[in-house]
Amino acid sequence: MVRQAIGLIETTGTNPAIQAADAMCKAAGVTVVDTVEIGGGYITTIIEGDVGSVKAAVDAGAEAAHEAGELISAHVIAQPHEDLVSAMLGR
């Protein structure tokens, strides 16, 4: 499967991660691929979809995470290489 874009939002705590995922799904036609607890309370939420939708969703998710707690980072990767996706998601 060729992904047009993936988006990542990293937060501190579960509540901001849930708020971000909810806002991203409501903002655009994206799919939550995974949430990764990386330790120290940090959680990364990964979404996928077309580039415009992922950009809009990450913007909305970042705002929601900031309002709900602590946003660490937000990033969009357009046309990610399959090796990157395999390494990140084990697919």
Number of C-alpha atoms within 10 A of each C-alpha: 4 9 16 16 21 26 28 22 26 25 27 19 19 17 14 25 28 19 20 29 27 17 20 29 19 13 18 18 15 23 15 17 13 14 18 13 16 10 8 8 10 17 22 22 21 22 23 23 21 16 19 13 20 29 23 17 28 28 20 22 30 28 18 22 29 18 13 18 16 18 23 15 13 19 16 21 16 18 13 14 13 13 11 11 14 10 9 12 13 8 9
